[in-house]
Amino acid sequence: MPVLVQPIRSDLGYVACGKQSVGGTSVAPNVFPRFMDGSSLMISAKAEDIWEGDGSRRLGSIVKNLQEVAIKLTIAPRPNEIGFFEVMAQGAGSDTYTAPTVSTTLSSATLVNATTASVAANTGLTGSGTIALVLSAGTAREEIAIFNIPPTGAGPYVLTVASAYNGGHLLLAHNSADTVQTAATHVITDQSDGNYYTFEVSMGGTAGSIIRVRDCKCKTLKRSAKAGSILMYELEVQGIACVAQGSAATLTFDPHPYVLFTYGVFTLDGSTSGDALAVDSFDIAQNNNPDTTIQTEQVTLAAIIFGNLGLDVGLSIIYQNGNRIAETYFGSATGTTDAQALFVGSLLLVFTLPDTLNIVTYSVPFMTYTKAEPPALKKDGKAFRQALSATSTSNFAQNQYLLQTTVANTSYAAY
Amino acid sequence: MANTPKLVAARYIGDYPVVLSRQHGPVYAPDTVDADGTIVPGQRIDGTLIGKGDLVMLPAAEVLGQTYWHDPHQQAPSLYIGVGAVVRPEHAGMTRAELHAIGYDFHEGRRDFEAVVAAPAAPQATSQAAQPLDDSVALPDDAVIVPDEAPSEPAEEPEEPSVTAEPTSDAADPAQGA
């Protein structure tokens, strides 16, 4: 009887990570994004041929000079994960955290299908209209619902569920004293250096390899989406040292939804009309250009630091006129001949999830268009598409950041 | 390192609720004791949503961290010292910096779980939950717990849980390569 090989499914694995409290000390991962194709672990060794005069013409030996490890991760991040990975990319201390404006508790328990909720305080609830509130945040009965404000009563205060939310009824039951909050806000901007993170990559579980990599820093992060699809993050990190693990981590997944392109509103060069309505895909690509040459006593790196920051924006638009070509190459939208002046614009992109509580905003305040590709002619007669490229600059150090990512979510502490 | 991880009761303290994956087999809640004193086995909870305060049986190393020793010159094979921050007896009393210098590699536990070392008020915890670890991972006679030191970043350093260690299976002395 032939002995069959024991194949391992290529989806039996994970890429997980955790933020280290200090460089040099690994941490068991606690963030488990759902990996997608394009995720991998790469270990590479630089070796040196040792040629010595030993009377032969044969290679004597090979010495390993340096061993490096890198990880690629492709995910459709959830709002809470977006904050985590943005801080990883933007650097240490990049998260300016603002506590929720509404932070109170339920004065009494609510049942499934309840139409009202009684809260202890009305701070932040005295306006009019509707407001998205998360009840029982962090618990298994967490629910983001929309309420009418202001509440009634003199305390406790009674909030009515807005009819726009599940017909005016709560979906879950909540306990008395459970929290009632608006979103936390994380304003994340680029910093001089990054935190160290531990990554753990399982390739086949214990039957294959589970490798924990300490002291990783973000090399690149590309945020992108196409019309009708989902917001994607492609992350590449460089690590320092590996340790094989004998058992797999307990995977815990964020149950919140991913971000759809259709949730987005573009403001391009200060306008929400024109080309802002014609974007059919975008990417915001960040390169931290880390120094990965710091090697001392060991065959692995001794440290990693961020280098110069590169931030490029790519847009594909449905071509409507020749303005972009004229701006980029002829000096202005009305230019007619070659000119040195480059066109400077901006990008503001806001994704608001249907719950209206989770919001992701990307702001590139000052970007220079470097390419406005004339669209290619095609006999099929379909619409022209135009690729635009722009690079974010500090405008002679006047801007404090190249990219500001603002995340409103249910992570109630700085990343 | 252990291929069959020892489990400890841990409390979820993460920011947002999470779904326990089924990918690596069953995950259970800790046993409980009912009013009659009968031990009620913990329910299987993989595939379910858990949130703040929920108890889960997790591999000890995931919750308490673990310790390795690596040859600082990267010539000798590494050693798994045990669960938690532990060192060989001959290295007791050394500072973390000194231990790092001779090759100790302390891994911290997950930030979104904390070890449960005492029985929760209600429901009563079982013997499993009431003890920090079961006997199979009790501190060996020759292992020494590394005392906490002031963290370099207090705001982010989770409080160290009670720790213990797994017996070292390797006979080699970590100091040999140091």
Interface residues (C-beta under 8 A of the other chain):
Chain A: L12 Y14 G18 K19 Q20 S21 V22 G24 T25 S26 V27 A28 P29 N30 F32 N80 S136 A137 G138 T139 A140 R141 E142 T198 G205 T206 R212 A241 V243 A244 Q245 G246 S247 A248 A249 T250 L251 T252 F253 D254 P255 H256 E297 Q298 V299 T300 T410 S411 Y412 A413
Chain B: M1 A2 N3 T4 P5 G14 D15 Y16 P17 V18 V19 L20 S21 Q23 H24 V27 T48 L49 I50 G51 K52 G53 D54 V56 L58 P59 A61 E62 V63 G65 Y68 H70 P72 H73 Q74 S78 Y80 H100 D105 F106 H107 E108 G109 R110 R111 D112 F113 P151 S152 E153 E156 E157 P158
